[in-house]
Amino acid sequence: MPVRQKAASITAHCRGDDKLCLVETIFAWVKANVHYREEFQEQFVSPVFYAEGYDVADCDDYSMLIG
């Protein structure tokens, strides 16, 4: 599933203009579904991995996903 479609499905319950709901929902999803591991991989960040179920990330990946 492409990243934008994944984000849309995660935030489907939010009204389009409710930015706080969007941010809180994305943050909560990343926190619940992506497990932190210190410098898990080389400095290669790709949101496609997470949209397709890859669930381990380092701090750079977390920042990218939440952003």
DACORBEL-V171054 format. One record per residue. N is the residue number from 0. RES is the residue in three letters. D_LAST is the distance of its C-alpha to the last C-alpha in Angstrom with 2 decimals. Layout:
# DACORBEL-V171054
N_RES_D_LAST + N_RES_D_LAST
This chain:
# DACORBEL-V171054
0_MET_18.28 + 1_PRO_15.87 + 2_VAL_12.13 + 3_ARG_12.34 + 4_GLN_15.44 + 5_LYS_14.07 + 6_ALA_11.35 + 7_ALA_14.31 + 8_SER_16.60 + 9_ILE_14.59 + 10_THR_14.29 + 11_ALA_17.76 + 12_HIS_19.34 + 13_CYS_17.28 + 14_ARG_18.92 + 15_GLY_17.15 + 16_ASP_17.34 + 17_ASP_16.33 + 18_LYS_12.84 + 19_LEU_13.41 + 20_CYS_14.32 + 21_LEU_11.30 + 22_VAL_8.95 + 23_GLU_11.71 + 24_THR_12.31 + 25_ILE_9.05 + 26_PHE_9.16 + 27_ALA_12.85 + 28_TRP_12.74 + 29_VAL_10.78 + 30_LYS_13.15 + 31_ALA_16.11 + 32_ASN_15.74 + 33_VAL_14.38 + 34_HIS_16.79 + 35_TYR_16.25 + 36_ARG_18.67 + 37_GLU_19.06 + 38_GLU_18.74 + 39_PHE_19.42 + 40_GLN_19.49 + 41_GLU_19.80 + 42_GLN_16.88 + 43_PHE_15.98 + 44_VAL_12.53 + 45_SER_12.61 + 46_PRO_10.57 + 47_VAL_14.10 + 48_PHE_15.37 + 49_TYR_13.34 + 50_ALA_14.07 + 51_GLU_17.63 + 52_GLY_17.97 + 53_TYR_17.45 + 54_ASP_16.81 + 55_VAL_16.84 + 56_ALA_14.14 + 57_ASP_14.29 + 58_CYS_12.19 + 59_ASP_10.58 + 60_ASP_9.77 + 61_TYR_8.39 + 62_SER_5.96 + 63_MET_5.09 + 64_LEU_5.44 + 65_ILE_3.82 + 66_GLY_0.00
